[in-house]
Amino acid sequence: MITTTFNDLINAISDAGGVPVLVGGGVRDMIMKGLSEPDLESSQDVDIEVFGLTLPRLQDALSSKFFRWDEVGEHFSVLKVNVLGFDNPVDLSIPRFEASTGDGHKEFSVMADPDLTFEEAARRRDFTMNSLGFNLLTGTLLDPYNGARDAKAGYIRHTSDAFSEDPLRPLRAARFAARFLGMIDPGTLGICGAMSDMATSLPSERVWMELEKALLEGYQLSSFFYYLEIMGWLEILFPEIAALRGVEQDPEWHPEGDVLIHTMCALNYWAENLRTGNKEDDLIVAIAILCHDFGKATTTQFIDGRVRARGHEEAGVDIARSFLHRLRQYELANDVAPLIANHLAPVRPFTKKGIRRLSTKVRRMDLLCLVSKADTAGRPPLDPTGSFPAIDEFEQAWRDLDIPVGGPKPLVGGDYLISLGLKPGPIFKTILAEVYSAQLDGVIETETQAQGMAKDYVYTLSHPEDYA
């Protein structure tokens, strides 16, 4: 049982001669919320840099107070300490400085130095709003780079020239713009643009992590992609998205502009109005919205004087798979593909038969409806909710049918055919498919009816002379 409190932790550090300084998002969020002290209990992650103590002395200080910790970190040590009242461990680290030793995000030399000043330690941080500190002994805000001013304004500005050593930082800048409804400093944008040749050095896992966070945490999602486009990073990292720029649409149905603008409008509407709060579901829907019109880049044509993109739904599936496979999101690609291929279904005329058949292709019809709503809403200045009644009617019809995830369960299986004396073989698949098709069409509705149809097929095979 954890019985040590946060005050116990701070006192243990102080008694040993150390100075605990809260750093990172906890201080930034304090400023953005207009608070005079950090709201530690609501913070997901609490990061503390301990000045004046070496790591062994810090460990001795914790041991003397009966704290338990785990030491983690591939390149430098971080102590994760369990504290009463905190859902996640508190991170303790020694101030450190980093030097780039190569082109990749992981190629850094990291050195701890407990005698660094806070200004020196904060210099390595990416943005001024993240270079803030809060002295937990004195209750003093530490702000050597005017981070509080920028945090209040949502202004994303690099802290120092060290910014250009890490190729992940342009992605983080774009993500922060989406999350905090902020603006990136022109000087920082210039540095990001000059770093574009480093984009290909980023591991796909790190690129995906930033994209995922942007989609799940952002409020103005278009800002993430807008700033990457300005930096020259969009075409390098996400060429499928960049390819949507300039792809025309019929102005009657899409007065907002090209396909990229439409996609961004749809994402913004979803982020503001349609999030469910379930991170797994939200990520599937957000990626499906992002990719739903990828196919228009290859199918758009002028036909009879109008812009058409016939078959863009199916055409976009392979492009989206390639996009997600490059980011090593194979399972997510499988979840998203049927939503892309069928994103127009909820706004088209439907029948019960059609819904049953569609449910065998789309496991989560509720998520399909969210994608469709975002798609139809992303067409300003048209009424964003104009098609919602039709989509709601489609969803209600699906719910009324009470169809299990993955489609209706077949009313008969191979075991029944065996009981009729039929030996397993290719004909099994044919008979079961015919019976299941009749079930989806509503021709049969009970197990008895399905068994009767299967029995008729078996009889036909056994007595072909009766049908000669």
C-alpha positions in Angstrom: 0.0 0.0 0.0 1.3 3.5 -0.9 1.3 5.7 2.2 3.8 8.4 1.2 2.3 11.7 0.2 3.5 14.3 -2.3 4.5 16.6 0.6 6.6 13.7 2.0 8.4 13.5 -1.4 9.1 17.2 -1.5 10.4 17.2 2.1 12.6 14.2 1.4 14.2 16.1 -1.5 14.6 19.3 0.5 16.1 17.6 3.5 18.8 16.2 1.3 19.7 19.6 0.0 17.8 19.3 -3.3 15.5 21.8 -5.0 12.4 20.2 -6.7 11.1 22.1 -9.7 7.9 21.1 -11.5 8.5 21.3 -15.2 6.6 20.5 -18.4 2.9 20.5 -19.1 1.8 21.0 -15.5 3.3 24.5 -15.4 2.2 25.4 -18.9 -1.4 24.3 -18.1 -1.3 26.3 -14.8 -0.6 29.5 -16.8 -3.1 28.7 -19.5 -5.8 28.2 -16.9 -4.9 31.4 -15.0 -4.0 29.5 -11.8 -1.4 30.8 -9.3 -0.2 27.3 -8.5 -0.3 24.0 -10.4 -3.2 21.6 -10.2 -1.2 18.5 -9.6 -4.0 16.2 -8.7 -5.6 16.6 -12.1 -2.4 16.3 -14.1 -1.9 13.1 -16.1 1.9 13.3 -15.7 3.9 15.1 -13.0 7.5 15.8 -14.0 10.0 17.1 -11.4 13.6 18.1 -12.0 15.7 17.9 -8.9 18.5 20.5 -8.8 21.5 20.2 -6.5 21.5 16.4 -6.1 23.2 13.7 -8.1 21.1 10.6 -8.9 22.7 8.4 -6.2 22.1 11.1 -3.6 18.5 11.5 -4.7 18.1 7.7 -4.5 19.6 7.7 -1.0 17.2 10.5 0.1 14.2 8.5 -1.1 15.4 5.3 0.5 15.8 7.0 3.9 12.1 8.0 3.7 10.9 4.6 2.6 9.9 5.6 -0.9 9.8 3.0 -3.6 10.7 3.8 -7.2 11.5 2.3 -10.6 14.5 3.5 -12.6 13.7 3.9 -16.3 15.2 5.6 -19.4 17.2 4.3 -22.2 19.6 7.3 -22.4 19.2 8.8 -19.0 17.7 7.8 -15.7 14.3 8.8 -14.5 12.9 7.7 -11.2 9.2 6.9 -11.2 7.9 7.3 -7.7 4.5 6.1 -6.5 2.7 8.8 -4.4 -0.5 8.6 -2.6 -3.4 10.3 -4.4 -1.7 10.2 -7.9 -3.0 7.9 -10.5 0.4 7.8 -12.3 3.9 7.7 -10.8 5.7 11.0 -10.3 8.7 11.4 -12.6 11.9 12.6 -10.9 15.0 13.5 -13.0 18.3 15.3 -12.7 18.7 18.4 -14.9 20.5 17.5 -18.1 21.6 18.8 -21.4 21.6 17.2 -24.8 23.7 17.3 -27.9 22.7 15.9 -31.3 25.1 13.3 -32.5 23.3 12.4 -35.8 20.3 13.0 -37.9 17.8 10.8 -36.2 15.4 11.6 -33.3 17.2 9.1 -31.1 20.7 10.2 -31.9 21.5 12.4 -28.9 24.1 12.5 -26.2 22.5 13.1 -22.9 24.4 14.3 -19.8 23.0 14.9 -16.3 24.4 17.9 -14.4 22.7 18.7 -11.0 24.6 22.0 -10.9 22.9 23.5 -14.0 20.9 26.6 -13.5 17.2 26.4 -14.4 17.8 28.7 -17.3 20.5 26.4 -18.7 18.4 23.3 -18.2 15.3 24.9 -19.7 17.2 26.0 -22.8 17.0 22.4 -24.2 13.2 22.4 -24.2 11.3 22.9 -27.4 9.0 25.8 -26.9 9.0 28.7 -24.5 5.7 27.6 -23.1 7.4 24.4 -22.1 10.5 26.0 -20.7 8.6 27.1 -17.5 9.3 25.8 -14.0 7.6 26.1 -10.7 9.8 25.9 -7.6 7.9 23.6 -5.3 9.7 24.8 -2.1 9.1 28.6 -2.6 6.0 28.5 -4.9 7.9 30.7 -7.4 7.4 30.7 -11.1 10.6 30.3 -13.1 10.3 31.9 -16.6 13.7 32.7 -18.2 12.3 32.7 -21.8 9.0 34.5 -21.4 7.1 31.3 -21.7 4.2 32.5 -19.5 3.5 35.3 -22.0 3.5 32.9 -24.9 1.4 30.3 -23.1 -1.3 32.9 -22.3 -1.4 33.9 -26.0 -1.2 30.4 -27.4 1.9 31.5 -29.2 4.3 28.6 -30.1 7.9 29.9 -30.2 11.1 27.9 -30.1 13.2 28.3 -26.9 16.7 28.4 -28.4 18.8 27.4 -31.4 18.8 23.9 -29.9 15.4 23.5 -31.4 16.8 22.5 -34.8 18.6 19.5 -33.4 15.5 17.4 -33.0 13.6 16.6 -36.2 10.4 15.7 -34.2 9.9 19.3 -33.1 8.2 20.7 -36.2 5.6 18.0 -35.8 5.2 18.9 -32.2 4.8 22.6 -33.1 2.0 21.8 -35.6 0.3 19.5 -33.0 0.5 22.3 -30.3 -1.1 24.7 -32.8 -4.0 22.3 -33.2 -4.3 21.6 -29.5 -4.1 25.1 -28.2 -5.8 26.9 -31.1 -2.5 28.7 -31.3 -0.2 30.3 -33.8 3.4 29.3 -34.6 6.0 32.1 -34.5 7.2 33.0 -38.0 10.8 32.6 -36.9 10.0 29.1 -35.6 8.2 28.3 -38.9 11.3 29.4 -40.8 13.5 27.0 -38.7 11.0 24.2 -39.3 11.1 24.8 -43.0 14.8 24.7 -43.0 14.7 21.3 -41.2 12.5 19.6 -43.8 15.4 17.6 -45.1 15.4 15.9 -41.7 11.8 14.7 -42.0 12.7 11.3 -43.6 15.0 10.6 -40.6 12.1 10.2 -38.2 11.0 6.7 -37.3 7.5 5.9 -38.5 6.5 5.2 -34.9 7.3 8.8 -33.8 5.5 10.3 -36.8 2.4 8.2 -35.9 2.6 9.2 -32.3 2.4 12.9 -33.2 -0.4 12.3 -35.7 -2.4 10.3 -33.2 -2.0 12.9 -30.4 -2.9 15.7 -32.8 -6.2 13.9 -33.8 -7.1 12.9 -30.2 -6.0 16.1 -28.4 -6.5 18.8 -31.1 -9.4 21.2 -31.4 -8.6 22.9 -34.7 -7.3 19.8 -36.4 -6.8 21.6 -39.7 -4.0 23.6 -38.1 -1.8 20.5 -37.7 -1.9 19.9 -41.5 -1.9 23.5 -42.4 1.3 24.3 -40.6 3.0 21.1 -41.9 2.1 22.2 -45.4 3.6 25.7 -44.8 6.8 24.1 -43.4 7.1 21.8 -46.4 6.7 18.7 -44.3 3.2 17.6 -45.4 4.3 16.3 -48.8 7.3 14.5 -47.3 5.5 12.8 -44.4 1.9 12.5 -45.6 2.0 12.7 -49.5 -1.5 11.1 -49.7 -2.9 14.1 -47.8 -0.8 16.7 -49.8 -2.2 15.1 -53.0 -5.7 16.4 -52.1 -4.6 20.0 -52.5 -6.0 21.4 -55.8 -8.3 18.4 -56.5 -11.5 20.2 -57.6 -15.0 19.4 -56.5 -18.4 20.2 -57.8 -19.1 23.7 -56.3 -22.8 22.9 -56.0 -22.1 20.1 -53.5 -18.8 21.4 -52.2 -18.7 25.2 -52.2 -15.9 25.1 -49.6 -13.2 24.4 -52.1 -10.8 21.6 -53.0 -10.7 18.1 -51.4 -8.0 19.1 -48.9 -10.2 22.0 -47.6 -13.2 19.7 -47.4 -11.3 17.1 -45.4 -10.0 19.7 -43.0 -13.6 21.1 -42.5 -14.9 17.6 -41.9 -12.1 17.0 -39.3 -12.7 20.3 -37.5 -16.5 19.6 -37.3 -15.9 16.2 -35.9 -13.4 17.4 -33.3 -15.9 20.1 -32.1 -19.2 18.2 -32.3 -18.9 14.4 -32.8 -16.2 13.1 -30.4 -17.4 10.2 -28.3 -14.7 10.3 -25.6 -13.8 6.7 -26.3 -10.2 7.1 -27.6 -10.2 3.9 -29.6 -13.4 4.7 -31.4 -12.4 8.4 -31.9 -9.1 7.4 -33.5 -10.8 5.1 -35.9 -13.4 7.7 -36.9 -10.8 10.5 -37.1 -8.5 8.5 -39.4 -11.5 7.4 -41.5 -12.4 11.1 -42.0 -8.9 12.0 -42.8 -8.6 9.3 -45.5 -12.2 9.2 -46.7 -11.6 11.1 -49.9 -8.1 9.9 -50.8 -9.6 8.2 -53.8 -10.6 11.6 -55.3 -7.0 12.3 -56.1 -7.1 9.5 -58.7 -10.7 9.4 -59.9 -11.7 13.1 -60.3 -12.7 13.9 -63.9 -14.7 16.5 -65.8 -17.8 14.7 -67.2 -20.4 16.6 -69.1 -19.1 19.9 -67.8 -19.2 18.9 -64.1 -16.6 17.6 -61.7 -17.1 13.9 -60.8 -15.2 11.4 -58.7 -17.0 8.2 -59.5 -15.8 5.2 -57.5 -13.6 7.3 -55.2 -14.8 5.4 -52.1 -13.4 2.1 -53.2 -10.4 3.7 -54.9 -9.4 5.4 -51.6 -9.2 2.1 -49.7 -5.9 0.9 -51.1 -4.4 4.4 -50.8 -5.5 4.6 -47.1 -4.0 1.1 -46.5 -0.7 2.2 -47.9 -0.7 5.3 -45.8 -1.5 3.4 -42.6 0.8 0.5 -43.4 3.7 2.9 -43.8 3.0 4.1 -40.3 2.7 0.5 -39.2 -0.9 0.7 -38.2 -2.1 -2.5 -39.8 -5.0 -3.3 -37.5 -6.3 0.3 -37.7 -6.1 0.0 -41.5 -8.5 -3.0 -41.3 -10.9 -1.0 -39.1 -10.9 2.0 -41.3 -11.1 0.5 -44.8 -14.8 -0.5 -44.7 -15.7 3.0 -43.3 -13.9 4.6 -46.3 -15.4 2.2 -48.8 -19.0 2.9 -47.6 -18.9 6.4 -46.2 -21.7 7.5 -48.6 -24.1 4.7 -47.7 -25.9 6.4 -44.8 -27.0 9.3 -47.1 -28.3 7.1 -49.9 -31.7 5.3 -50.1 -31.6 2.1 -48.1 -33.6 -1.0 -47.5 -33.5 -3.5 -44.6 -31.9 -6.0 -47.0 -29.2 -3.4 -47.9 -28.5 -2.7 -44.3 -28.2 -6.4 -43.4 -25.7 -6.9 -46.3 -23.8 -3.7 -45.4 -23.4 -4.9 -41.8 -21.4 -7.9 -43.0 -18.8 -5.5 -44.5 -18.9 -2.8 -41.8 -18.5 -4.0 -38.3 -19.3 -0.7 -36.6 -22.2 0.9 -38.3 -22.4 3.5 -35.5 -18.9 4.7 -36.4 -19.8 4.7 -40.1 -22.6 7.2 -39.3 -20.2 9.5 -37.5 -17.9 9.5 -40.5 -20.8 10.2 -42.8 -22.0 13.1 -40.6 -18.5 14.7 -40.5 -18.3 14.3 -44.3 -21.6 16.0 -45.0 -20.9 18.7 -42.4 -17.6 19.6 -43.9 -19.1 21.8 -46.7 -19.4 25.4 -45.4 -21.4 27.5 -45.9 -23.9 24.7 -46.4 -25.9 23.7 -43.3 -23.7 21.2 -41.5 -26.6 19.3 -40.2 -28.7 19.2 -43.4 -28.1 15.5 -44.0 -28.3 14.5 -40.4 -31.9 13.4 -40.4 -31.3 11.0 -43.2 -28.2 9.6 -41.4 -30.1 9.3 -38.2 -32.9 7.4 -40.0 -30.3 5.0 -41.4 -28.8 4.4 -38.0 -32.2 3.9 -36.3 -33.1 1.4 -39.0 -29.9 -0.5 -38.3 -30.5 -0.5 -34.6 -34.1 -1.6 -35.0 -32.8 -4.7 -36.9 -30.7 -5.5 -33.8 -27.9 -6.8 -36.0 -24.8 -8.1 -34.1 -21.4 -6.6 -34.8 -20.1 -8.2 -38.0 -23.5 -9.0 -39.4 -26.3 -11.5 -38.6 -25.1 -14.8 -37.4 -25.9 -17.6 -40.0 -29.0 -19.6 -39.1 -27.4 -22.8 -40.3 -23.8 -24.1 -40.4 -21.8 -27.0 -41.8 -22.7 -29.2 -38.9 -26.3 -29.3 -40.1 -25.2 -30.2 -43.6 -23.2 -33.1 -42.2 -26.3 -34.3 -40.3 -28.0 -34.5 -43.6 -25.4 -36.9 -44.9 -23.4 -34.4 -47.0 -19.7 -34.8 -46.9 -17.6 -31.7 -46.3 -16.2 -30.2 -49.5 -16.5 -27.1 -51.8 -20.2 -27.6 -52.1 -20.6 -26.7 -48.4 -19.5 -23.1 -49.1 -21.9 -22.8 -52.0 -25.0 -24.1 -50.0 -24.2 -22.0 -46.9 -23.6 -18.9 -49.0 -27.0 -19.3 -50.8 -28.8 -19.8 -47.5 -27.1 -16.9 -45.8 -27.8 -14.7 -48.8 -31.5 -15.5 -48.4 -31.3 -14.7 -44.7 -29.8 -11.3 -45.5 -32.5 -10.6 -48.0 -35.1 -11.4 -45.4 -36.5 -14.4 -47.5 -35.9 -16.6 -44.5 -36.0 -15.4 -40.9 -35.9 -18.5 -38.7 -33.6 -21.5 -38.1 -36.4 -23.8 -39.3 -36.7 -22.0 -42.6 -32.9 -22.0 -43.1 -32.7 -25.7 -42.4 -35.5 -26.3 -44.8 -33.8 -24.4 -47.6 -30.5 -26.2 -46.9 -32.3 -29.5 -47.0 -33.8 -28.6 -50.4 -30.3 -27.8 -51.8 -29.0 -31.1 -50.5 -31.9 -33.0 -52.0 -31.3 -31.2 -55.3 -27.7 -32.4 -55.3 -28.7 -35.9 -54.4 -31.6 -36.2 -56.9 -30.6 -34.2 -60.0 -32.9 -36.4 -62.1 -35.9 -34.7 -60.5 -34.7 -31.4 -62.0 -33.6 -32.5 -65.4 
